[in-house]
Amino acid sequence: MKFIATKSVAALAAAALLISAPMTLAAGMKFDIKNDSGYIIDGFYTGENGDWSANWMNFKLDGGETANMEFNYDGPCDIEFYVSWEAEDGSSIKGEETSINICEANTIYFDGKQATYD
């Protein structure tokens, strides 16, 4: 997987990592992640075969902000992901793991309880 994220509010940030995948089924997806919560999102993680990626975000996403994500991935369309957000004490809280068809995702929404997509 190769993932590039840019924050579309004020400052631009980018993250890129490469993880090999056994199948070539999808590539070059772009989507947005929208924070519809009052929390600060500090992480976006993807999973495959029980293993979780490093944090794809090298920035924080405040409530009401949106980040453009580019997902260059050679693997199956169905993946798992979760977001994490800052707790009041500065620690990070892991959200629920969610399955997503990355080939069909336009926007991922986080409302403070769960992540959904369209």
Backbone as a printed PyTorch tensor [residue, N CA C, xyz], in Angstrom:
tensor([[[  0.8400,  -1.1790,   0.0000],
         [  0.0000,   0.0000,   0.0000],
         [  0.8790,   1.2350,   0.0000]],

        [[  0.4780,   2.2320,  -0.6930],
         [  1.1290,   3.5310,  -0.6050],
         [  0.0170,   4.5240,  -0.3540]],

        [[  0.1820,   5.3740,   0.6260],
         [ -0.8760,   6.2490,   1.0640],
         [ -0.3370,   7.6600,   1.1560]],

        [[ -0.9880,   8.6190,   0.5190],
         [ -0.5840,  10.0110,   0.6090],
         [ -1.7810,  10.7910,   1.1090]],

        [[ -1.5960,  11.5900,   2.1350],
         [ -2.6930,  12.3590,   2.7080],
         [ -2.3220,  13.8260,   2.7220]],

        [[ -3.2720,  14.6810,   2.3790],
         [ -3.0410,  16.1100,   2.4860],
         [ -4.1910,  16.7360,   3.2280]],

        [[ -3.9050,  17.6090,   4.1300],
         [ -4.9060,  18.3160,   4.9090],
         [ -5.3590,  19.5020,   4.0960]],

        [[ -6.6640,  19.5940,   3.8390],
         [ -7.1610,  20.5970,   2.9010],
         [ -7.6680,  21.8540,   3.5960]],

        [[ -7.2570,  22.1140,   4.8190],
         [ -7.7520,  23.2890,   5.5170],
         [ -6.7470,  24.4260,   5.4320]],

        [[ -5.6470,  24.3250,   6.1060],
         [ -4.6590,  25.3940,   6.0850],
         [ -3.3090,  24.8440,   5.6550]],

        [[ -2.7270,  24.0320,   6.4860],
         [ -1.4010,  23.4820,   6.1780],
         [ -1.5540,  22.1680,   5.4280]],

        [[ -0.6270,  21.9000,   4.5150],
         [ -0.6280,  20.6400,   3.7850],
         [  0.3860,  19.7060,   4.4410]],

        [[ -0.0020,  18.4360,   4.5430],
         [  0.9080,  17.4430,   5.1060],
         [  0.8510,  16.2000,   4.2400]],

        [[  1.9020,  15.4150,   4.2370],
         [  1.9000,  14.2080,   3.4050],
         [  2.4770,  13.0410,   4.1730]],

        [[  1.9280,  11.8480,   3.9130],
         [  2.4440,  10.6180,   4.5060],
         [  2.5250,   9.5710,   3.4180]],

        [[  3.6080,   8.8100,   3.3820],
         [  3.7140,   7.7520,   2.3780],
         [  4.4170,   6.5560,   2.9830]],

        [[  3.8180,   5.3910,   2.8150],
         [  4.4070,   4.1400,   3.2620],
         [  4.1630,   3.0900,   2.1910]],

        [[  4.9640,   2.0670,   2.1710],
         [  4.7830,   1.0110,   1.1830],
         [  4.7360,  -0.3290,   1.8940]],

        [[  3.6490,  -1.0730,   1.6700],
         [  3.4860,  -2.4090,   2.2170],
         [  3.1040,  -3.3130,   1.0560]],

        [[  3.7560,  -4.4150,   0.9000],
         [  3.4180,  -5.2940,  -0.2180],
         [  2.1520,  -6.0760,   0.0980]],

        [[  1.3920,  -6.4130,  -0.9530],
         [  0.1610,  -7.1780,  -0.8210],
         [  0.1960,  -8.3200,  -1.8270]],

        [[ -0.4490,  -9.4360,  -1.5040],
         [ -0.3290, -10.6100,  -2.3450],
         [ -1.1420, -10.5740,  -3.6350]],

        [[ -2.1730,  -9.7540,  -3.7280],
         [ -3.0350,  -9.7480,  -4.8950],
         [ -3.0430,  -8.3700,  -5.5400]],

        [[ -3.2590,  -8.3320,  -6.8360],
         [ -3.3710,  -7.0640,  -7.5340],
         [ -4.7890,  -6.9310,  -8.0440]],

        [[ -5.6190,  -6.1970,  -7.3140],
         [ -7.0120,  -6.0310,  -7.6910],
         [ -7.4390,  -4.5720,  -7.7470]],

        [[ -6.8030,  -3.7080,  -6.9950],
         [ -7.2200,  -2.3090,  -6.9280],
         [ -5.9930,  -1.4110,  -6.8970]],

        [[ -6.1330,  -0.1920,  -7.4270],
         [ -5.0130,   0.7500,  -7.3880],
         [ -5.5130,   2.1580,  -7.6400]],

        [[ -4.8280,   3.1400,  -7.0720],
         [ -5.0800,   4.5350,  -7.3900],
         [ -6.3980,   5.1060,  -6.9160]],

        [[ -6.8850,   4.7400,  -5.7260],
         [ -8.1190,   5.3060,  -5.2000],
         [ -7.8410,   6.6360,  -4.5070]],

        [[ -8.7760,   7.5380,  -4.6210],
         [ -8.7120,   8.8040,  -3.8900],
         [-10.0140,   8.9540,  -3.1300]],

        [[ -9.9170,   9.4470,  -1.8910],
         [-11.1030,   9.6870,  -1.0870],
         [-10.7860,  10.7720,  -0.0650]],

        [[-11.8080,  11.2370,   0.6140],
         [-11.6530,  12.2220,   1.6750],
         [-11.9500,  11.5620,   3.0090]],

        [[-11.3360,  12.0540,   4.0680],
         [-11.7250,  11.6820,   5.4170],
         [-12.2430,  12.9530,   6.0700]],

        [[-13.4700,  12.8890,   6.5830],
         [-14.1210,  14.0690,   7.1580],
         [-14.3760,  13.8290,   8.6340]],

        [[-13.9260,  14.7610,   9.4510],
         [-14.1140,  14.6810,  10.8900],
         [-15.3750,  15.4390,  11.2680]],

        [[-16.4670,  14.7000,  11.4650],
         [-17.7430,  15.2890,  11.8790],
         [-17.9290,  15.2230,  13.3820]],

        [[-16.8540,  15.0850,  14.1270],
         [-16.9410,  14.9690,  15.5830],
         [-16.3470,  16.1990,  16.2540]],

        [[-16.4240,  16.2190,  17.5530],
         [-15.7820,  17.2600,  18.3400],
         [-14.3950,  16.8510,  18.7910]],

        [[-13.9230,  15.7120,  18.3240],
         [-12.6140,  15.1910,  18.6960],
         [-11.5630,  15.5600,  17.6420]],

        [[-10.3090,  15.3840,  18.0020],
         [ -9.2070,  15.5880,  17.0670],
         [ -8.7180,  14.2160,  16.6320]],

        [[ -8.8910,  13.8910,  15.3540],
         [ -8.4040,  12.6190,  14.8270],
         [ -6.8870,  12.7070,  14.7130]],

        [[ -6.2060,  11.7120,  15.2840],
         [ -4.7460,  11.7130,  15.2290],
         [ -4.1790,  10.4680,  14.5660]],

        [[ -5.0560,   9.6000,  14.0100],
         [ -4.5460,   8.4050,  13.3700],
         [ -5.5290,   7.7580,  12.4180]],

        [[ -5.0000,   7.1450,  11.3800],
         [ -5.7650,   6.3560,  10.4170],
         [ -4.9310,   5.1230,  10.1250]],

        [[ -5.4870,   3.9310,  10.4000],
         [ -4.7590,   2.6780,  10.3000],
         [ -5.5190,   1.7050,   9.4200]],

        [[ -4.8050,   0.9400,   8.6100],
         [ -5.4240,  -0.0860,   7.7880],
         [ -4.8930,  -1.4480,   8.2260]],

        [[ -5.7250,  -2.4670,   8.0330],
         [ -5.3520,  -3.8060,   8.4530],
         [ -5.4580,  -4.8130,   7.3330]],

        [[ -4.6180,  -5.8260,   7.4260],
         [ -4.6460,  -6.9140,   6.4680],
         [ -4.1360,  -8.1720,   7.1660]],

        [[ -4.9380,  -9.2350,   7.1150],
         [ -4.5660, -10.5220,   7.7130],
         [ -4.1920, -10.3990,   9.1940]],

        [[ -4.9170,  -9.5520,   9.9320],
         [ -4.6730,  -9.3920,  11.3630],
         [ -3.5400,  -8.4620,  11.7360]],

        [[ -2.8390,  -7.9290,  10.7540],
         [ -1.7500,  -6.9820,  11.0190],
         [ -2.2190,  -5.5690,  10.7160]],

        [[ -1.8220,  -4.6110,  11.5600],
         [ -2.2190,  -3.2100,  11.3780],
         [ -1.0280,  -2.3880,  10.9090]],

        [[ -1.3280,  -1.4540,  10.0370],
         [ -0.2960,  -0.5620,   9.5090],
         [  0.1620,   0.4200,  10.5760]],

        [[  1.2240,   1.1230,  10.2610],
         [  1.6020,   2.2900,  11.0500],
         [  0.5610,   3.3800,  10.7640]],

        [[  0.5770,   4.4160,  11.5390],
         [ -0.3450,   5.5420,  11.3470],
         [ -0.0590,   6.2060,  10.0050]],

        [[ -1.0820,   6.2860,   9.1340],
         [ -0.9260,   6.9050,   7.8200],
         [ -0.9080,   8.4290,   7.9060]],

        [[ -1.3980,   8.9930,   9.0040],
         [ -1.5010,  10.4590,   9.1260],
         [ -0.2950,  11.0070,   9.8770]],

        [[  0.3190,  12.0280,   9.3180],
         [  1.3810,  12.7330,  10.0440],
         [  0.8920,  14.1290,  10.4250]],

        [[ -0.4160,  14.2430,  10.5940],
         [ -1.0550,  15.4900,  10.9960],
         [ -2.2840,  15.1340,  11.8320]],

        [[ -2.8900,  16.1320,  12.4270],
         [ -4.1190,  15.9500,  13.1940],
         [ -5.2540,  16.6320,  12.4550]],

        [[ -6.4420,  16.0640,  12.5730],
         [ -7.6100,  16.5560,  11.8620],
         [ -8.6480,  17.0110,  12.8790]],

        [[ -8.8200,  18.3220,  13.0080],
         [ -9.7780,  18.8900,  13.9520],
         [-11.2090,  18.6380,  13.4930]],

        [[-12.1520,  18.7770,  14.4370],
         [-13.5660,  18.6500,  14.1080],
         [-13.9470,  19.6280,  13.0040]],

        [[-14.7170,  19.1400,  12.0110],
         [-15.1480,  19.9670,  10.8960],
         [-14.1720,  20.0080,   9.7360]],

        [[-12.9590,  19.4750,   9.9120],
         [-11.9660,  19.4980,   8.8430],
         [-12.0500,  18.2360,   7.9840]],

        [[-11.5330,  18.3620,   6.7750],
         [-11.4840,  17.2620,   5.8170],
         [-10.0700,  17.1370,   5.2900]],

        [[ -9.6280,  15.8910,   5.0790],
         [ -8.3130,  15.6380,   4.4760],
         [ -8.5180,  14.8310,   3.2040]],

        [[ -7.7700,  15.1800,   2.1670],
         [ -7.7660,  14.4190,   0.9260],
         [ -6.7680,  13.2830,   1.0790]],

        [[ -7.2050,  12.0810,   0.7480],
         [ -6.3530,  10.9090,   0.8620],
         [ -6.2060,  10.2690,  -0.5150]],

        [[ -5.0120,   9.8510,  -0.8290],
         [ -4.7680,   9.1070,  -2.0570],
         [ -4.2340,   7.7460,  -1.6650]],

        [[ -4.9030,   6.7230,  -2.0940],
         [ -4.6130,   5.3660,  -1.6730],
         [ -4.1590,   4.5750,  -2.8820]],

        [[ -2.8770,   4.3880,  -3.0470],
         [ -2.3310,   3.5630,  -4.1220],
         [ -2.0470,   2.1990,  -3.5320]],

        [[ -2.8170,   1.2100,  -3.9440],
         [ -2.8430,  -0.0640,  -3.2540],
         [ -3.0190,  -1.1860,  -4.2570]],

        [[ -2.2090,  -2.2000,  -4.1570],
         [ -2.3350,  -3.3960,  -4.9780],
         [ -2.7990,  -4.5350,  -4.0810]],

        [[ -4.1040,  -4.7070,  -4.0070],
         [ -4.6810,  -5.7410,  -3.1540],
         [ -6.1830,  -5.7540,  -3.2980]],

        [[ -6.8520,  -6.5530,  -2.4880],
         [ -8.3130,  -6.6460,  -2.5810],
         [ -8.9840,  -5.3330,  -2.1820]],

        [[-10.1630,  -5.0950,  -2.7280],
         [-10.8940,  -3.8580,  -2.4410],
         [-11.3930,  -3.7970,  -0.9980]],

        [[-11.7440,  -4.9390,  -0.4100],
         [-12.2500,  -4.9550,   0.9590],
         [-11.0920,  -4.9430,   1.9420]],

        [[-11.0070,  -3.8700,   2.7300],
         [ -9.9600,  -3.7350,   3.7450],
         [-10.6100,  -3.3570,   5.0680]],

        [[ -9.8560,  -3.4400,   6.1260],
         [-10.2860,  -2.9640,   7.4350],
         [ -9.4980,  -1.7180,   7.7750]],

        [[-10.1260,  -0.8170,   8.5510],
         [ -9.4310,   0.3720,   9.0190],
         [-10.0220,   0.7850,  10.3540]],

        [[ -9.3090,   1.6570,  11.0410],
         [ -9.8590,   2.3530,  12.2050],
         [ -9.1840,   3.7020,  12.3190]],

        [[ -9.8830,   4.6250,  12.9750],
         [ -9.3020,   5.9280,  13.2910],
         [ -9.0410,   5.9800,  14.7890]],

        [[ -8.1310,   6.8420,  15.1770],
         [ -7.8990,   7.1120,  16.5980],
         [ -8.0140,   8.6130,  16.8060]],

        [[ -8.3120,   9.0050,  18.0430],
         [ -8.4650,  10.4210,  18.3430],
         [ -7.8680,  10.7230,  19.7000]],

        [[ -7.5860,  11.9920,  19.9090],
         [ -6.9560,  12.4490,  21.1520],
         [ -7.9490,  12.4460,  22.3020]],

        [[ -7.5020,  11.9020,  23.4310],
         [ -8.2630,  11.9900,  24.6710],
         [ -7.8790,  13.2940,  25.3690]],

        [[ -8.6500,  13.6820,  26.3750],
         [ -8.3630,  14.9290,  27.0920],
         [ -6.9960,  14.9210,  27.7560]],

        [[ -6.5070,  13.7310,  28.1430],
         [ -5.2010,  13.6490,  28.8010],
         [ -4.0420,  13.5610,  27.8050]],

        [[ -4.3400,  13.6670,  26.4980],
         [ -3.2990,  13.6330,  25.4840],
         [ -3.0150,  12.2510,  24.9270]],

        [[ -3.5880,  11.2240,  25.5380],
         [ -3.4070,   9.8730,  25.0030],
         [ -4.2740,   9.6940,  23.7580]],

        [[ -4.1400,   8.5600,  23.1150],
         [ -4.8790,   8.2870,  21.8870],
         [ -5.8920,   7.1720,  22.1420]],

        [[ -7.1060,   7.3430,  21.6570],
         [ -8.1760,   6.3620,  21.8110],
         [ -8.4080,   5.6790,  20.4670]],

        [[ -8.3780,   4.3550,  20.4740],
         [ -8.5940,   3.5750,  19.2560],
         [-10.0930,   3.4190,  19.0110]],

        [[-10.5220,   3.7360,  17.8020],
         [-11.9170,   3.5570,  17.4220],
         [-12.2100,   2.1220,  17.0120]],

        [[-13.4650,   1.8600,  16.6740],
         [-13.8700,   0.5360,  16.2510],
         [-13.2940,   0.2000,  14.8780]],

        [[-12.9390,  -1.0470,  14.7100],
         [-12.4670,  -1.5200,  13.4140],
         [-13.6660,  -1.6040,  12.4730]],

        [[-13.4820,  -1.1200,  11.2570],
         [-14.5550,  -1.0470,  10.2670],
         [-14.0710,  -1.6390,   8.9540]],

        [[-14.9300,  -2.4150,   8.3030],
         [-14.6190,  -2.9210,   6.9650],
         [-15.0730,  -1.8980,   5.9450]],

        [[-14.3130,  -1.7860,   4.8710],
         [-14.6200,  -0.8050,   3.8430],
         [-14.2320,  -1.3740,   2.4800]],

        [[-15.0140,  -1.0370,   1.4740],
         [-14.6260,  -1.3330,   0.0990],
         [-13.9140,  -0.0840,  -0.4000]],

        [[-12.5890,  -0.1110,  -0.3640],
         [-11.7980,   1.0670,  -0.6940],
         [-11.9830,   1.4800,  -2.1490]],

        [[-12.3740,   0.5360,  -3.0080],
         [-12.5900,   0.8520,  -4.4230],
         [-13.8340,   1.7170,  -4.6290]],

        [[-14.7860,   1.6390,  -3.6970],
         [-16.0370,   2.3870,  -3.8170],
         [-16.1130,   3.6040,  -2.8990]],

        [[-15.1580,   3.7820,  -1.9960],
         [-15.2260,   4.8640,  -1.0040],
         [-14.9350,   6.2150,  -1.6340]],

        [[-15.8290,   7.1670,  -1.4030],
         [-15.6000,   8.5550,  -1.8010],
         [-15.1840,   9.3920,  -0.5930]],

        [[-15.9110,   9.2240,   0.5070],
         [-15.6310,   9.9600,   1.7350],
         [-15.8010,   9.0200,   2.9210]],

        [[-14.8540,   9.0810,   3.8520],
         [-14.9640,   8.3750,   5.1240],
         [-15.3170,   9.4290,   6.1660]],

        [[-16.3840,   9.1840,   6.9370],
         [-16.8650,  10.1200,   7.9450],
         [-16.6250,   9.5380,   9.3290]],

        [[-16.1620,  10.3770,  10.2560],
         [-16.0320,   9.9700,  11.6580],
         [-16.9060,  10.8980,  12.4750]],

        [[-17.8920,  10.3320,  13.2010],
         [-18.8310,  11.1610,  13.9630],
         [-18.5860,  11.1450,  15.4670]],

        [[-17.4930,  10.5560,  15.9010],
         [-17.1860,  10.4920,  17.3140],
         [-17.5520,   9.1430,  17.9290]],

        [[-18.3350,   8.3580,  17.2170],
         [-18.7100,   7.0240,  17.6870],
         [-18.2760,   5.9550,  16.7020]],

        [[-18.4540,   6.2360,  15.4230],
         [-18.1150,   5.2550,  14.4140],
         [-17.6680,   5.9400,  13.1270]],

        [[-17.0310,   5.1360,  12.2910],
         [-16.6280,   5.6120,  10.9740],
         [-17.5270,   4.9550,   9.9340]],

        [[-18.0120,   5.7490,   8.9940],
         [-18.8310,   5.2440,   7.8980],
         [-18.2520,   5.7960,   6.6020]],

        [[-18.7600,   5.3190,   5.4840],
         [-18.2760,   5.8270,   4.2050],
         [-19.3610,   5.8010,   3.1690]],

        [[-19.1930,   6.6080,   2.1400],
         [-20.0780,   6.5500,   0.9770],
         [-19.2380,   6.5660,  -0.2790]]])
